[in-house]
Amino acid sequence: GSPRNISSAAPQLVASPIIDNLAPPLKTGSVLFLFPQPSEGIHPVWLNCTASLHPDRILIKWLSAFGNPSRHEIRLMPSANVHSLTWAEVDHTERLLLPEEMDDAHVFELVLESGVREKFATASVADRSLWVSTIWCVNLSFSI
């Protein structure tokens, strides 16, 4: 028999575009991001990263343990809720997982329409307040 041409039947892999051509961010800064783990029973990890707030998303960038750049995108929706968390409202395990130099971290949470909760931590109350208020303003702009 003749050889089969399987390349035409194979799915085409398309690289997802890098999202670096966005408008300048409304706010950028260093934060800790609570990155969930893909498997049950494995604790999440607080990642030291750079977050950039854009009018429709938060772009989070960090370096992996091997120095490779990684990114995560959180799409903002009108019904997203952002608020500061008191120390008592932060899960006990999540508090224990904070790096030693961030023992007095100031945590805030973004609750998405899907119910997913994204947590961030900053080094100061002022920085946390600025993140929360800026995200809140972005959410308000959806309803205008």
C-alpha positions as CSV (number, residue, x, y, z in Angstrom):
1,G,0.0,0.0,0.0
2,S,0.9,3.6,-0.3
3,P,2.0,5.7,2.7
4,R,-0.8,7.7,4.3
5,N,-0.5,11.4,4.5
6,I,-1.3,11.9,8.2
7,S,-0.1,15.5,8.4
8,S,-3.3,16.8,6.8
9,A,-5.5,14.9,9.3
10,A,-3.5,16.0,12.3
11,P,-4.8,19.0,14.3
12,Q,-3.0,22.2,13.7
13,L,-1.4,23.7,16.8
14,V,-1.6,27.5,17.0
15,A,0.4,29.4,19.5
16,S,-1.7,31.7,21.6
17,P,-0.8,35.3,21.0
18,I,1.3,37.1,23.6
19,I,-0.7,39.9,25.2
20,D,2.0,42.5,25.4
21,N,0.4,44.9,22.9
22,L,-2.3,46.1,25.4
23,A,-2.8,49.7,26.2
24,P,-0.6,50.9,29.1
25,P,-1.9,49.5,32.4
26,L,-3.9,51.5,34.8
27,K,-1.8,50.2,37.7
28,T,1.3,47.9,37.9
29,G,3.1,46.7,40.9
30,S,4.6,43.8,42.9
31,V,2.1,41.6,44.7
32,L,1.9,38.1,46.0
33,F,-0.7,36.0,44.0
34,L,-2.2,32.9,45.5
35,F,-1.7,30.4,42.7
36,P,-4.0,27.3,43.0
37,Q,-2.4,23.9,42.3
38,P,-4.0,21.6,39.7
39,S,-4.3,18.6,42.0
40,E,-6.5,18.0,45.0
41,G,-4.7,17.9,48.3
42,I,-1.8,20.1,47.2
43,H,-1.7,23.5,48.8
44,P,-1.7,26.7,46.7
45,V,1.5,28.7,46.4
46,W,2.0,32.4,47.0
47,L,3.9,33.7,44.0
48,N,5.9,36.9,44.0
49,C,4.8,38.5,40.8
50,T,4.1,41.7,38.9
51,A,0.4,42.4,38.3
52,S,-0.8,44.9,35.7
53,L,-4.4,46.1,35.8
54,H,-5.9,46.8,32.4
55,P,-9.5,48.0,31.6
56,D,-10.7,44.4,31.1
57,R,-8.1,42.1,32.8
58,I,-5.4,41.7,35.3
59,L,-2.2,40.3,33.8
60,I,0.1,38.5,36.3
61,K,3.7,37.7,35.4
62,W,6.4,35.8,37.3
63,L,9.5,33.7,36.9
64,S,9.2,30.0,37.5
65,A,11.7,28.2,39.8
66,F,13.8,27.6,36.7
67,G,13.7,31.2,35.6
68,N,11.2,30.8,32.8
69,P,8.7,33.6,32.4
70,S,5.1,32.6,33.2
71,R,1.8,34.5,33.0
72,H,-1.8,34.2,34.2
73,E,-4.7,36.4,33.0
74,I,-7.8,37.2,35.0
75,R,-10.6,38.6,32.9
76,L,-12.7,41.2,34.7
77,M,-16.5,41.2,34.4
78,P,-19.0,43.7,35.6
79,S,-20.2,41.5,38.4
80,A,-16.7,40.8,39.8
81,N,-16.4,41.8,43.5
82,V,-13.2,43.1,45.0
83,H,-12.6,43.6,48.7
84,S,-10.0,43.7,51.4
85,L,-9.7,40.8,53.8
86,T,-9.1,41.1,57.5
87,W,-6.4,38.8,58.9
88,A,-9.1,36.6,60.4
89,E,-10.8,36.2,57.0
90,V,-7.7,34.7,55.4
91,D,-7.7,31.0,55.5
92,H,-5.3,29.7,58.3
93,T,-3.3,27.5,55.8
94,E,-3.0,30.4,53.3
95,R,-1.6,32.6,56.1
96,L,1.0,29.9,57.0
97,L,2.0,29.6,53.4
98,L,3.0,33.3,53.1
99,P,6.7,33.9,52.8
100,E,8.4,34.9,56.1
101,E,9.1,38.5,54.9
102,M,5.4,38.9,54.2
103,D,4.1,37.7,57.6
104,D,2.2,41.0,57.9
105,A,0.8,41.0,54.4
106,H,-2.4,42.8,53.5
107,V,-4.7,40.5,51.5
108,F,-7.4,41.3,49.1
109,E,-9.7,39.1,47.1
110,L,-11.3,39.3,43.7
111,V,-14.5,37.1,43.4
112,L,-15.3,36.5,39.8
113,E,-18.8,35.9,38.3
114,S,-18.0,32.1,38.1
115,G,-17.4,32.1,41.9
116,V,-13.6,31.7,41.5
117,R,-11.8,33.6,44.2
118,E,-8.4,35.1,43.3
119,K,-6.3,36.3,46.3
120,F,-3.5,38.8,46.3
121,A,-1.3,40.2,49.1
122,T,0.6,43.5,49.3
123,A,3.2,44.8,51.7
124,S,1.2,47.8,52.9
125,V,-2.4,48.8,53.6
126,A,-2.0,51.8,51.3
127,D,-1.0,49.6,48.4
128,R,-3.8,47.1,49.0
129,S,-6.3,50.1,49.2
130,L,-5.0,51.4,45.9
131,W,-5.4,48.0,44.2
132,V,-8.9,47.5,45.6
133,S,-10.1,51.0,44.7
134,T,-8.6,50.9,41.2
135,I,-10.1,47.5,40.4
136,W,-13.4,48.8,41.8
137,C,-13.3,51.8,39.4
138,V,-12.6,49.4,36.5
139,N,-15.6,47.4,37.5
140,L,-17.8,50.5,37.7
141,S,-16.7,51.5,34.2
142,F,-18.4,48.3,32.8
143,S,-21.8,49.7,33.8
144,I,-21.3,53.1,32.2
